[in-house]
Amino acid sequence: MGKRLLLVWRQLRRPLQPPGPPRRLRVPCRASSGGGGGGSRGGEGLLGQRRLQNGQAPSSCSPGGRTPAMRDSIVREVIQSSKEVLSLLQEKNPAFKPVLAIIQAGDDNLMQEMNQNLAEEAGLNITHICLPPDSSEAEIIDEILKMNEDTRVHGLALQISENSFSNKVLNALKPEKDVDGVTDINLGKLVRGDAHECFVSPVAKAVIELLEKSGVNLDGKKILVVGAHGSLEAALQCLFQRKGSMTMSSQWKTPQLQSKLHEADIVVLGSPKPEEIPLTWIQPGTTVLNCSHDFLSGKVGGGCQRGHFGGLIEEDDVSLLAAALRIQNMVSSGRRWLREQQHRRWRLHCLKLQPLSPVPSDIEISRAQTPKAVDVLAKEIGLLADEIEIYGKSKAKVRLSVLERLKDQADGKYVLVAGITPTPLGEGKSTVTIGLVQALTAHLNVNSFACLRQPSQGPTFGVKGGAAGGGYAQVIPMEEFNLHLTGDIHAITAANNLLAAAIDTRILHENTQTDKALYNRLVPLVNGVREFSEIQLARLKKLGINKTDPSTLTEEEVSKFARLSIDPSTITWQRVLDTNDRFLRKITIGQGNTEKGYSRQAQFDIAVASEIMAVLALTDSLADMKARLGRMVVASDKSGQPVTADDLGVTGALTVLMKDAIKPNLMQTLEGTPVFVHAGPFANIAHGNSSVLADKIALKLVGEEGFVVTEAGFGADIGMEKFFNIKCRASGLVPAVVVLVATVRALKMHGGGPSVIAGVPLKKEYTEENIQLVADGCCNLQKQIQIAQLFGVPVVVALNVFKTDTRAEIDLVCELAKRAGAFDAVPCYHWSIGGKGSVDLARAVREAASKRSRFQFLYDVQLPIVEKIRTIAQAVYGAKDIELSPEAQAKIDRYTQQGFGNLPICMAKTHLSLSHQPDKKGVPRDFILPISDVRASIGAGFIYPLVGTMSTMPGLPTRPCFYDIDLDTETEQVKGLF
């Protein structure tokens, strides 16, 4: 029988050309002795058909009748239609190729070949997962769950014994992958009349199709389904009833079976006929269809004859058609999956706010709101279960594989939040960012994502406090956001300090060993074999030594390979710590006796100033991050050539330490909208923007009509300038709108108001109406608008309103901002009432984003380093010129000679003024900008000038924030964070 079925299939497929061999996800089953797969629940399976007439016993059917030709035509039509639909889908999605997974417990290579051939004809992939015939229910369910979560698999079928088809097994299948229509959800939809929303049993559909194509009018016919169970019985009854048939169901041992068989016009056999039931019980002229075994198992009984219709129907008609209809279901599954990947409005369950007045502390507000489980949030925004790694209840890392899955998805609109020159207290850019996305998603029903930097623990325990936003526009839980998160900064610290240790250790060993001894330790004999590591082979290639056998190097080559000859005076790589500690700004290392007299002056930087943080923020893949880490220049050798992490052999280890940190962290706002928190470089001593990867993933997830709102540190002259000239060059992304945050408080400071000092109460000028101070201070706002316009991007001013601001002050700021060229200027109240208070801002941003952006870079990277620095100083800061220290000039000359002159510039400058002097407010003019030093972050990809006396390690104030931070030892709740 099996050979006949395969022969029928081979005859059918001859004229069609398969598109190519399928991709296997697992090793296919091999034939072996012993039992094979049995029938399925309800006989979902390989079907033969018989026609009894004139009381004759069934006989084998001649292949020469017209029914096989009809069957072939139907099967060809189904396969060809599936192939055409799939081709259309692949035109728009070239990498898309649906995969059918078949979980098989037993041995049946014959049906494997048939399924594979069918899939090839239609252009699908197929994989068989082979289990032992005696596999337990738990083992089968385990494989089902794996296939459920495998994003490459779009359809799943079971080829297991009938005894294994429990409800638990069947309903372990994801309904959206259940191409046999056996789950309760698919059956329920079918019964309810929603066949277009579910998968229908291909066997039941094949029975109906063959009868109708044979010319049978099912309306009014009496149908008897005998011996069927479960899904097949339910599907057959439902489909026949929809055709107007009177359907009865019976088991073989039913007492009234003979009379029912006599009355039936059509009999469908759902399981093998017992021998004690004579064929004479079936009336001559009755159409009989045999559905007694799983069509995957290859076990079929009987043939068929056809009386009233004339001619003969060949065996296996229904089996072939059912197989083809399963392929059709597979294509439908793939089409649904693609549709889900395309832009859609999220079905996001937003969290309700109940704002209080007066507004409680940030941590009280955060704690009063219960966040959604992060896996629920992930599902709502279109992430798959295997694309997230959950940390606790409210945080998850998102795997980079989502970018590959959504690579054909159009990006959403890209919005940058920047600000005017701030007070030491900050003006609320993070708060505006959160308020804006809460307004867009929770109140305007627009997909939106916030992308924020991870805060350093230095400011959290120092002066500024946390960075989760504030009031009713926060990321929650705010204590988890501000403390540790998922450990990314700790990973950066570990990687950075490993590299620092490698530098000094290498100098020590080179100073105390001969070439031969050094080489023997670098390339040791292990189990009698000496081999270069992969990174050592890369160094040999860089040195022009084309050898792979360590024993073949000459003495000169050994010395060249083993010695980096680092010049200690050129070391630029510092150790880091994520704590504000002024006493680590200048230290002496190597004073222990074991360091054999090798000591030097060094320093600690704050961890977020590490070049590894900048690499994390600018990379676009794991491979790119590894390459960037390897390119990091840590010093020069004694001949003036750069020494890199690759040269030190530490790149692989750094990548291992950073392998989890590269994945963006998913959290949520107070209103349950999604937030990525990833990377945290300072804007005054680094480039001050969250990660490229977080932005890219978010832009795919929101879809073409959605918005991604990211924030750049400090004023537009610092964070925004670096966002455009560094981050946008690295990412290739083009911003649609700049939201420029201003406060009446900061404008009064720029208008000549008294100094604002952290920890000291504000003077009355800031708490009472003062129109003149506001008007005078708007010069800084106007300058920052002009800076944004240098890049050709429309500006919307967001006035972050405080409770002490008056209507006259608010109206004046908005009016002057529009006169200065802002697209719009909107007062925002998100701090006190949440996203509802930023709906006007959200509408203004949407309108501005609909205009065409004329984005351009400020300078050509091919310009000399000095000219790029001068361009920023004059066009952005308003300086008259720059002044280079001898050390800075020497560094520029060295970096240019080393081939690094074509990198963008990342200025390290105070954030408290447009100039290099923090006390110069408003818009300073005609000043000379002093460049005291220049460093190179080659892995990150920028040159790093230091302006004035800029420090890369902050200090603690007289009264740090840590005085107010405590832990309730009974509830384990954090107190005092803000």
N, C-alpha and C positions, 0 to 999 in steps of 0.2 A: 504494500500500500504506500509506504513512504517513498519507494522508488518511483511509483507512478506519480505521486504528488510532485516530486522534484522534476520528473520528466515534463509534466504539464507546465511547471514554472519555466523550465529552460526553453521550451517551445515558445512560451509566451514572450519571453524577454529578448529573443533573437534580434528583432528589428531595432531595439533601443540601444543607445550607446551610454554606458555608465560613465559618470563624470570623473571617476577616480577611486582609488582605494580608500576605505573609511579609516578614520583615526581611531585607534583603540585606546580606551582609558585603562583597561585591564587586560590581563592575559585571557584569551578565550578558553572555553572548556575543551578538554580533550576526551575523546571517547574512551570508555573503560568498561569492564565487565560489570554485571550487576544491574539493578533496577534503574529506571529513569524517572523522569517527571510524570506525574499522574494528571488526572483531570482537575480542572479548576472548580472553585465554588460556583455552582450553578452551570457547569459545563461551558464556561467561556472558552470556546476553542475551535479546533480544527473540525470542519464540518464536511460531511458528505450528504448527498441528497438521493432519495429513492422515490421512484414513482411506482405504485402498485396498480396493476390493472387486471381486470378479469380474473381476480383470485389467484394469479400466478405468483410464485415465489420470486423474490428479487433476483436479478442477475446482473453481471457486470455489464456496464454500458459501453456501447460502441463509441469510439472517438469520432466517428464520422457524422454524428447527428448535428443538428443546427444549434442545440443548446450550448455545447462547448464554445462555439464561435460567438454566441451571445455573451457568454461568461467572459471570454477573452476580451471582447470589446468593452465590457463594463470595467474590467480590471485595468485595461490600458487607459481608459478614460480617467479613472481615478488617479492612477500613477502620474499620467501626463499632466493632469490638472494640478496635482500636488507639486510637481516639478516646476510648472510655470509660476505658481504662486511663490514658491521658494526663490526662484530666480528673480522675481520682482523685488522680494524682500532684500535679497543679497545685492541688488543693484545699488540700493541706498545704504546698505550695511555690508560691505564686502567681506568683512571678517566673520560674519555670522554664519554658523552652520549648526543646526540643531542636532542634539545627540539623544538617541533612544537608548536607555539602559534597561537590560533584561536581567533580572536576578533569577538564576536557575539553580535549583537543587536537584541534581541528577545529571544524566548524560544524554545528550541528543544533538550531535553535531549536524545531523541532517537539517533540522529546523534552524539551526544557527546559520547555515549557508543560505537557506531561503530568506530568512530575515535580513541577512547581510545584503543579498542580491536586491531585495526590494528597496532597502535603504539606499543602495548605490544608484539604483535607477532614478529615485526621486532626488538624490543629492544630499542625503542625510548621512550622519555618522551613527554608528551603532556599537555598543559594547555589551559583552556578556560578563556578568559577575557570577562565577561558578562556586557553588557551595556543595558540600557533601550531601548525598541523598537523605541522610538522617539528621540534617541540621535542625536544631531546636528552634522554637518560636522566637526566643530571644536573639539567636544568631541571625535569623532572617530579618527581624525588626531592626537590628543593629545596621545591617547593610542598607535597608530601606532608608533609615535616617541619614546615613552617609550620602546616599544619592539625592535625598531631599535637599541637602545643604550644598551639594556640588553645583555651582553656577553654570558649569558646562553642560549639565544634563537638563533637558527640557521635557522629557517624557520617561515614564518608568512603568515597566510591566513585570509581572511575576509569572514564572514558570516553575511551579512547585506542586507538590502532591496535594490532592483534595483535602487530606487530613490537616494540612498546614494552613488552610485558608480560614483562619479564625477572624472574628470581627476585629480583634486587636491588631492582627497583621494587616488586614485590608485598610483599616482606618489609620494606620501609621503612614500610609502614602499621603503625600501632599496632594490635595484635590487638583491643584493646577498642573500637576505632572501625571495625574492618573488617566493615561490615554486609553485605558480599557473601561473607564467609567464604573469602577467597582466600589468606590468609596460611598459612604452614606450621603455625603454632601452632593456629589454628582448625581446619585440616584434621586435624592430629594428634589434637586432642581429639575430633573427630567419629569418627575411625577407632577411637580407644580406647574409645568408648562414652560419652563425656562430652558429649553433645549439649546438655545443659542448661547447660553452662559455656562454650559457644562460640557463634559465629554460623555458621549453616548456609546454604549457597548458596540464595538465594531461588528461583533457577531450578530447581534440583534438587527443592526442596520443592514447587514449583508442579507439576512433572511428576507427582510421587507423589500430590499432593492431587487433581489433576484425574482421574487414573486411578481413584482410590478413590471419588471422588464420582460417577464415571460407572458405578459398580457393578462394576468390575474387581476380582476377587480375585487379588492378586499372589502369594499363596502357591503355590509350585510352578511359576510361569510362567517361561518362558525369555525373558530380556531380552537384546537385543543393542544396545550403545551403539556407534554408528559415527561415526568422524571427530571424536570429542571428545578434548580434551587437558586436562592439568593439573587444576585445581581442580574443574571441572564433571565431568570423567570420574571423579575420585576420589569426589566427593560422590554422584553418581548410583549408582555401584557400591555404596557403603557403605549408602545408604538402601534400595536394592532388596534387598540381602542381608538387611537387618534385617527386611524384609517377607517373607522366606522365598523370594525369587525366586532363580533360577539366572542369574547375570549374566555375560555375556561382553562383551569390549571388542575392537574391531577398528578398523583404519584403512581408508580407501577402497582402498588399493592392496594389501591383504592377499590372497594367492592364493586362500584358501578362503572369500572373502567371500560368493560365491553360495550355497554350501551353508549357511553360517551364517545368511544372510538367510532361506533356506527353512525352517530349523529354528525361527526366532524367533517367539514369540507377540506380542511387542511390540518395535518398533524405535525407538530414539531417535537422531535425526540431530544430531550435534554440530557439523557444518560442512556447507557447501553440497555437494550431490551432484554429482560430476563428470558431464559429459554422456555419457561412455563407459559409465557404469553404467546399464543399462536398468532401468526400473521393474518390468519383468516378473520380476526376481529376487526381488521381494517378493511373498510368497504372498497371494492374496485372503483377506480377513478379518483380515489382520494390522493391528494398531493401530500407526500411525506418528506420532511426535511430532518436529517440526522445531525444533531448538534451535541453528540454524546461525549466529546473529549476536547480538551484544550488544544486549540489549533497549533500551539507551539510544541506540543508533545509529539505530534506526528502519529498519534494512535487514533485511527479512524476505522469505523466498521461500515461495511456495506457499500453498495453503489446505488443507483437510482434509475428508475424508468419513468416515463411520462406518457400517460395515455391520452386524456382528452386534448392535450395540446399538440399531440403528434410528435414524432422524433424522439430522440433520447437525450438525457442530461447526463454528462460525464461526472464521475466521482470528483469530489473535492471542489465543487463550484463555490460553495459558501466559504470554504477555508481560504481559498485564494482571495476572494473578494474581501473577506474579513481582514486578512493581512494587509491588503491595500488600503482599506478604510482606517486601519490603525495608523498607517503612514500618514494618511490625511489628517487624522487627529494630531499627530506629531507636528505637522506643519502649522496647524491651528494653534497648538501650544506655543510654538516658536513665535508666531505672529503676535499672540497675546503678550508674550514676554518682551518682545521688542517694543510693543505699544507702551508697556509699563515703564520701559527705560526712557521713553521720550518725555518731553516736558509735560508735566501735569501739575495741577494745583494740589498742594499737599492736603491731605485730610488730617490736619494737625489739631489735636486736642489742646487748646490753649488754656493755661491756668488763669483763674479769675483773681483779680486783685481787690482788696478791700482797704483802700488807703485811709490812713488815720491822720488826724490833725490835732496837735502838732505831729510832724513826721518823726517816728521813732529813729533810733540809731540804725545804721546799716545792718549790723549783725542781728538786731532784733527783727528787722524786716525780713532778712534772709531766712532766719530760723522759723518765722511764722508761716512761711510758704513751704509746702511739701513738694519737692520736685518729682517729676515723672521718672519712672525707671528708665535708665538710659537706653536699654534695649528697645523699649517701646518708642522712645523718641527716634532712635535710629531707623526703626521700621517705618515710622510716619514720614520720614524725609527721603525714603527710598534706598536706604542702605540694606544690604543683605546680611543675614546672620553671620556668615563667615567673613564679613568685611569689618567686623568690630571685635575688639578685645576689651572686655569689661573690667574696670577697676572699681570694685565696690558697687554701690547702687546708682551713683550719679555721674560717673565718669567712664569714658571708654576711649581707647585709641582706635583710629580708623586706618585700616590697611591701604597701602597705595594701589592695590589691585583694582580698587574702584575706578581709578583713572583709566585703566585699560578697558574696563567694562563700559564706561561712559564716554570713550574717546570720540565717538561720532555725535555725541550730544552737543547742541549749541550752548555756548556760554551765556550766563546772565549778564546783567549790567553791573559794572564795577565802580564802586563809590569809595572815595577816600575821605576820612574825617581828619582834618588838621586843625590848627588853632592860631590865635594871635600869640604874641610873646606873653608867656604866662607870669603870674605871681608865683612865689615859692609854694603856694597852696595848691596850684593846679586849677585849671578852669573847667574841667569836666568833659574832656574829649571822650573818654571811655563811657561816661554816663550818657552823653549824646548818642554815641554809637549804639548803645543798648536801647535807649529810648526810641531811636529811629527804627531799629528792626522790630521792636515790640509793636510800634505803630503800624509798620508795613504788614506784618504777618497776623498779629492778633486783632487788629482793628480794620485793616483794609483788605485782608485775605490775599495778600501777595506773598509768594515764596521769598523769604529773605534769610540771610545768614550773617552773623557778626563774626569777624575774625580779629581776635585780640592777641596781644603779647602776653606771655606768662610773666607775672611780676617777680622781680628779684626780692629775696628776703632782706637785702640790705635796706632799702627804703621802707619795707613793711615794718621792720623793727627800729627804723631810724626816724625820719621826719615825716615823709609823705604818707605813710600808711599803705594800705592795700590798693589794688588797682582793678577791683571788680565792678567799677561803676559806683553808684550811690543812690540812696533813697529808694524809690520804686522803679529804678532802672539799673538792675544789677545782674551779674552772673551768680548763680547759686549752685551748691552751697558756697558762700563767699569764703569761709575759712579753708575749705579744701582748695579753692581757686588760689588763695594767697599763700598757702603753706604746702610746699612739696609738690602738689598736684600729682603727677604720675612719675616724678623723679627725673624729668628731662635735664634740669639744671644740675642735678647731682651727677648725671652721666657726663655732661659737658665738663664739669669740674674734674671728674676722674680721668677723662680722656686728656684734657689739657695738662694736668699735672703728671700724667704718665709720660707725655712727650717732653715736659720740662725735665723730668728725672732722666730720661734717655739722653738728653743733650749733655748734662753735666757728667753723667756716668761715662759717656763715650769719651769725653775730653780726659777724664781721669785715667781710663784704661789705655788710651793712646799715649798719654804722658808717662806711663809706667811699664810699658811692654814693648818688646821688639816687634818688628813687622811679622816675623815668623810666628811668635807666640800669639800675637793678636789674631792672625789669620787662622791659626789652629783652633782658637776658641770661638771665632766667628763661624767657622765651618768645621765643626767637630766630627770625629770619627764615631759613628753610632752603629753598634753591632757589626763592626768591620767595614762599614760603608760610609763614605763621605759624600754628601750631596749639598748643592746650593738650594736654599729655599726659593720659592717663587719670587719673592721681593728682591732677593739677592741676584737672581738672574736678570731682573729688570735693571738693577744697578749696573751690572756688567755690560748690558746693552747700552745704557746711557754713557758708559765710559768708553764705548767702542771696542770692548773685549768680547769677541764672538766665540766664547768657549763655554762649555757646560760641565766639563770634568774638572773638579777642583785641583786634581794633581797635575794638570797641564799648564797652569799659570806660571809665567816667568817671575823672577824676583821683583822686577819692576812692576808687573801687573799685580802681584800680591800686595805690594806697598800701595799702589794706586787704589786698589779695591778696599783694603783694610783701613786706610787712614782717610778720615774726613778733614782733618787738619782745621778744625773750627777755630776761628779767631774769637776768643772770649769777649773782646771789646765790641764785637758786632752782634752779639746775641740780642734779639728783640723779643724772644718768647719768654713770657713771664708766667709764674705760678698764679693761680686764681683761688678765690674764696668767695662764697656768696654771703658775705657779711661786711658791713661797713667797718673797717678797721684801719684807722689812719696810721697806726704804728707799723704797718706792713708796707707802707709806701716806699721805704728804702731799708733794705736789710743786707746783711752779709751772710753768705752761705759757705759751707765747706770748712767750718772751723774745728770739726772733730779730728782727733788723731788719725782715725781710719781713712780720712780723705787725703792724707799724706801731703799736707801743706797746700793743696789746691783750694783756694777760696776766691770769691769774687763778690762784688756788689750786685744785688738783684732787687727785685720788688715783687709785690703781689698786686694784681689788678682785681677788681670786682669780677665775679664769674661771668656776668653777662657781657663783659667787655672782651671776653676771649674770642679769638678768631673762629674757634669751633662753633660758637653761637652764631656768628655771622654766616658761616658755611651752612649750618642747619637752616637758617632763615632763607638762604638764597638757592639752595639746591632744588632739583626737580626730580630726583630719583635716587635710589640707593647706590647705583653705579656711579652717578654723578657726584654724590657725596663722597664716596671712596676716592674718586679721582681728585676732588678738591682737597680732601684731607692730605692726600699724598703730595700735592703741590705746595702746601703751606711752607713758606720760607721762614726758618727759625734763626738763621745767622748767615754769615759769609765765611768762606774758608780763607786761608792766609793769602790766596792769590786773587781774592775778590769775587769768587764765584758763589752763587747762592747755595746754601745747604737746606735740604727739604726733609719733610717727614719720611718721604720715600727713601732718601739716603740713609736715614737712621734705622730703617727697617721696621718702623712702628705703625705704618698705615693700616695694615690688616687688623691689628689689635685695637686701634682707634675706632675703626669701623664696627668691630664687634661691640665695643662699649656704647656705640651710638645707634645700633641697629633698631632699637625700640623707640629711641628719642625722635627718630625721623617721622614717626607716625603722628599726625595731628590728634589733639585731645578734644573729644566732643563733650560739651556741657550744655547748659540751657539757661535762659533768662528767667526772671521772676514770672513771666507770662508763658513760659514753656516753649519759647522759640529757640532754635538751635544756635550754638556758638562753637566756633573752633578757637581753642587757646593753644598757641604753638609758637615757640621761639620768643625770646625776649631781649633783644639787644637794645641798650640805651640809645637814645637819639643824639645825646650830646657827645658821647665818646664812641659811638658805633653808628649803624645806619638806621636804627630806631623803628623797625617795622616787623610785623609778624611774618610768618613763613609764606613763601611762594606756594608751597605744596598745599597748605590750608586754603589759600585763595583759589587755587586751581580746582581742588576737589569741590569746594563750596560752589564755584561758578557752574560746575556740571550739575550738582544736585538741585540748585534752584531752578534750572531750566532757562530758556531764552527770555522769558518775561519776568524772571526773578531778579533779585538784587543781592549782591555781596557787599557788605559795608565793612571796611577795614580801617584801622586807625594808625596814624603816624605820630611818633612822639614829639612832644613839646610844640614850638611854634612852626608855622609853615616854612620859615626860613631854614629850619633844620630838618625836621622829620619829613615834611612834604618834599623838599628839594631832593633829599636822598631817596625817597620813594620813587620819584620820577626818574632821576638820573642813574640810580643804581638798581633798585628793585625792578622797575619796568624794563630796563635793559636786560636783566637776567631772565625775567619771566616771559617777555614778549606780550604781556597783557597791556591793554589800553584803557585807562580810566574814563568813565563817562561824566562824572561830576566830582567836584571837591566841595565838601561841607566844611566851612570855616567857623570854628567855635569861638565865640567871644563872650565875655561877661562884663557887666557894668563895673564890677569891682576892678578888673584888670585895666579897663579903659580909664578909670579914674586915676589909677597908678601911673599910667602913661601920660595922663594930662597934668601931672605934677603933684599928685597926691602923696601923702606921707608913705614912708617905707612900709611894706607888708612883710612881717616876720613870722615865720612858723612858730606856733606856740604862744604868741603874744596877741591879745585881743585887738581887733581892728579899731582904728581911730574913727571918730564920728563922721569924717568925710566919706567913709565907705558905707555907713549905715543910715545916712540921711541923704535926701535928694540934693544933688549938686550938678546942675545942668552944665555949667561951664567946664568943670573937670571932665565930664563925659565928652563934651564937644572937642575939647583940646586933645583928649586921649585917642579919639577916633583916627588920628593920623597913623597910629600903628595898625589899626584895622585896615585902613585904606592901603597902606604899604603891603600888607600881607595879601590883600586881594590882587594887587598888581603883580606880586610874585607868582601867584597861581595863574594869572593871565599870561605870564611869560611862556607857560607850557600849553596854552591854547585850550584849557579846560574850563567849562562854565563853573561859576562859584555860587553856592547858596550859603548865606550866612545864617548860622544857628545861634541865636542869643540865648544862652543858658541862664534862665531867670532865677534870681534868688528872691527870698521873701522880702528883703529890704529894698528891692528895685521898685521905682515908681513908674507909672504909666508914661509920664513925660520922658523919663530917661530911656525907657524901652522904645518908644516911638522915635526918638531922636536917633538912636543907634541904627534902627532899621532904615530910616530915611537916608542917613549919611552913607550907609553901606550900599544902598541901591545907586546913589549918586556916584559912588566910587567904581561902579561897574559890576556889582553883584547881580546875578540873575534874579535873585530874590533874597529877602532877609526876613526871618521868621522867629518870633519868640517861642521858647520851648518850656514846657512845664512837666516834663517827664519825671523829674526828681520828686515832685510832690504827688503826682497822680498816675505815673506809669506811662505806657505807650499812648494812652488816650491824649496825653498832654503834648505829644509830638506828631499828631496826625497831620497838622498843617505843614510841618517840616517834611513829612513823608510825601505829601502831595506835591510840594515844591520840588523835591528831589526827583520824583517820577516825571514831572513836566520837564525839568532841566535835562534829564537823561534822554528824553525823546529828541532833543536837539543834537545835531551832529557835532562831535568833538573834533577839534583840530589839534590834536595832541602833537607836541614836538619836544625833543630834548633841548636842554639849554646849551649844550656844547658838543662838539665832535670829539670823540675819545682819541682821535689821532693827533689832536693838538698836543704840544709839549705840556708836561706836568705843570710847569709854572703858569702857563697861559690858562689852563683849566682852573687852577686855584684863583687866579686873578679874575676870571669871568664870574665865578661864584661870589667872590668878595665884592665886586663892583655891582653886578646886576641884581644880586639877591640881598646882600647885607647893606649895600649903599656906601661901601668904602671908597676912598679916593684911590688907594693903591694897596699893595701888600709889601711886607718887608720880611725877607728871609734871613734867619740866623745862619751863621757859617755851618753849623751842624745840619740844619735843614737843607741848605744848598748842597752839601756833600752827599747827603742821603739821596736827594733828587738825582744828582749826577750818577750815583751808584746804581740806583734802580733803573735809570734810563739805559745805562751801559749794559745792565743785566737783561734788558729786553722787556721791562715792565712799564714802559712809558705810555702805553696805549690803554691803561686802565682808567675807569672813572674815579672820581675824587669823593672821599668821605671825610668831611671836615669835623674835627673834634673841637667844639666851641661851646661856650656857655649858652644855656638856653634862656637866660634871664634878660638878654638884650640882643638887639640886632648886631651890635658890635661885640668886641671881645671883652668889654668892661661891663660887668653885671649891673652896675648902678646907673648906667646910661639908658634911660627909658625913652619911650616915644619912638622917634625915628632919628637916630644919631646921623650926622653928616660929616663929610670931609675928614674922616679918620683913616689912619694907616693901620691895616690889619697885620699884626705880627705873627709870623709862622715860626714857632720855636723849634719844632722837630717834625720829621716826616717818617712814617712807618709804612710798611707794605704788607697788606693782607692778600697775599697772592692766591691762596686757596679760596677765600671769599670772593676775590676779584676786584679789589679796589686799593687805591693809595690813600693813606690815612694821615693827613697833616694835623698837627696839634697847634691850636691857636692860643697864644699867650701862655698862661701857667695852668693849663687844663690838667686836672688830675684824673687818673683812671681808677682810683680807689677812693670812694667817698668816706667821709668820717662821720662819727656820731655827734649829735648836738649835746648841749648840756642836759636837756631832758628828752631822751629818746622815747619813741612810742612804746618801748617794751615796759615802761612803768605801768601802763594801763592794761597790758595783756596778761591774762591769767587763765587757769583751767579750773572748772568746778570738778573736784575729784570724785564727786558722787555721780553726777550726770555725764561727766567727761565732755561737757560743752565748753568751747572756747569763749572767753570774754575779752572785751576791750579792743578787738580788731575793728578798723574802720577803713 
